[in-house]
Amino acid sequence: MAIVEVRVDDRLIHGQVSGYWVPQFNVQRILIIDNYIVNDEARKTALKFGCPPSCKLSIFDVQKAADKLKRKIDNGIRVMILCQNPQPLAELVKEGYLIDHVTVGNMASKVGAEHIAENAYVSLEERKAFEYLVQQNIPIYYQIAPNKQVENISTKFR
């Protein structure tokens, strides 16, 4: 499996992902990793409707995603990993699947959140997950769209 992008965007599948990120990386499968959405049939149906017709959609909890990724079950397919927040990615790494970077997109403001980039706010739990990823030498970037400048925000989590 060729993981071409690992993205945190609380909107998950939306216009920018479908219209910009999928074509930018020629994504063939979007893999959403989320321990809650996997059990929410209405949300899964809505995400399937939003998925561009050019790619497939898989929604797994962290355990199943880690197992499938480590076994290279979709070998040869261009995959974008997509999460609402960084916690599933930190759990994925703890399960033994290493990622080479994380790109942060929109993370909406919430009570008690810290502003880290233009459209990105992190809660204490999200900060801890990003800190863990940085401790594993995984760089964290902020990029709202492929045609916008990339900013390395790893130092915000040291």
C-alpha positions in Angstrom: 0.0 0.0 0.0 1.3 3.4 -0.9 0.3 5.8 1.8 0.5 9.1 -0.2 -1.0 11.4 2.5 -1.8 11.3 6.2 -4.2 14.1 7.0 -6.0 15.4 10.1 -9.1 17.4 9.1 -12.1 17.5 11.4 -14.4 17.8 8.4 -13.1 14.5 7.0 -14.5 14.2 3.4 -15.5 17.6 2.1 -14.9 19.7 -1.0 -11.2 20.4 -0.5 -10.4 16.7 0.1 -12.5 15.6 -2.9 -11.6 18.4 -5.2 -8.0 19.1 -4.4 -6.3 16.4 -2.2 -7.6 13.3 -4.0 -6.5 14.6 -7.4 -3.2 16.0 -6.1 -2.1 12.6 -4.9 -4.1 10.5 -7.3 -5.8 8.8 -4.3 -7.5 5.5 -5.0 -8.7 4.8 -1.5 -9.5 7.1 1.4 -9.0 5.3 4.8 -10.8 7.0 7.6 -9.5 5.8 11.0 -12.0 6.5 13.8 -13.1 4.3 16.7 -16.5 6.0 16.8 -17.5 6.6 13.2 -16.9 2.9 12.5 -20.1 2.1 14.6 -22.2 5.0 13.3 -24.1 3.8 10.2 -25.6 7.2 9.4 -22.3 8.9 9.5 -20.6 6.2 7.4 -23.4 6.5 4.8 -22.9 10.3 4.6 -19.2 9.9 4.2 -19.7 7.4 1.4 -21.9 9.9 -0.4 -19.2 12.5 -0.1 -16.4 10.3 -1.4 -15.3 11.1 -4.9 -16.3 8.4 -7.4 -12.7 8.0 -8.5 -11.7 6.3 -5.2 -13.0 3.8 -2.6 -13.6 4.5 1.0 -12.7 2.3 4.0 -13.6 3.2 7.6 -11.8 1.2 10.3 -11.2 1.5 14.0 -7.5 1.8 15.0 -7.0 -1.9 15.7 -8.4 -3.0 12.3 -6.5 -0.2 10.5 -3.2 -1.2 12.1 -3.7 -4.8 11.3 -4.5 -4.2 7.7 -1.8 -1.6 7.2 0.9 -3.8 8.7 -0.2 -6.7 6.5 -0.2 -4.5 3.5 -3.6 -5.7 2.5 -4.1 -3.0 -0.2 -0.6 -3.3 -1.6 -0.2 -1.2 -4.8 -3.1 1.2 -4.1 -2.6 4.9 -3.4 -4.1 5.6 0.0 -4.9 8.8 1.9 -5.3 8.2 5.7 -7.8 10.7 7.1 -8.7 11.4 10.7 -10.8 14.0 12.5 -8.1 14.4 15.2 -4.6 13.1 15.8 -5.4 10.6 18.5 -6.1 7.7 16.1 -2.7 8.3 14.4 -0.9 8.2 17.8 -2.7 5.0 18.6 -1.8 3.6 15.1 1.9 4.3 15.8 1.6 2.7 19.2 0.2 -0.4 17.5 3.4 -0.6 15.5 2.5 1.0 12.2 4.8 3.9 11.4 3.7 6.9 9.4 6.2 9.3 7.8 4.4 12.6 8.4 1.1 14.2 9.3 -0.5 17.1 7.5 -3.0 19.2 9.5 -5.9 20.9 7.9 -8.9 22.4 9.5 -9.3 21.7 13.2 -12.2 23.9 14.4 -12.0 26.0 17.5 -13.4 24.4 20.7 -13.6 25.4 24.3 -10.1 25.5 25.9 -8.3 24.9 22.6 -5.0 26.4 21.7 -4.6 28.2 18.3 -1.7 26.6 16.5 -2.2 27.7 12.9 -4.6 29.6 10.7 -7.6 27.2 10.9 -6.2 24.8 13.5 -7.0 24.7 17.2 -6.0 21.8 19.5 -7.4 20.6 22.7 -5.2 19.2 25.5 -5.8 15.6 24.3 -5.0 16.5 20.7 -1.8 18.3 21.8 -0.7 15.1 23.7 -1.3 13.0 20.6 0.7 15.4 18.4 3.5 15.6 21.1 3.7 11.8 21.0 4.0 11.7 17.2 6.7 14.3 17.3 8.6 12.3 19.9 8.5 9.4 17.4 10.2 11.7 14.9 7.1 12.1 12.8 7.0 15.7 11.4 3.7 17.6 11.6 2.9 20.0 8.8 0.1 22.5 8.4 -1.4 22.9 4.9 -5.0 23.9 4.3 -5.0 23.1 0.6 -2.4 21.6 -1.8 -1.9 25.0 -3.5 -1.1 26.7 -0.2 2.2 26.9 1.5 3.3 24.0 3.8 4.4 25.0 7.3 6.3 22.7 9.6 4.6 23.0 12.9 6.4 20.2 14.7 8.2 22.7 17.0 4.8 23.7 18.5 4.7 20.1 20.0 8.1 19.8 21.6 
